[in-house]
Amino acid sequence: MADQGKSKSVQEKIREALEKLGEALDDWLAGSRPHPQPIPIPVDRRPYGRRRN
């Protein structure tokens, strides 16, 4: 029965660590990127017919 209590405390520790990490990530993202930039989409200019062998 001691194992159940131990695993619960480990789960709690992991949950707390993840919460802290999430908050830190939010802060970092908010600080480093004030305005979200669109992801550039690579454009393949080759005609479709020539791609096949």
HELIX and SHEET records of a PDB file:
HELIX    1   1 ALA A    2  SER A   32  1                                  31    
HELIX    2   2 TYR A   48  ARG A   51  1                                   4    
END                                                                             
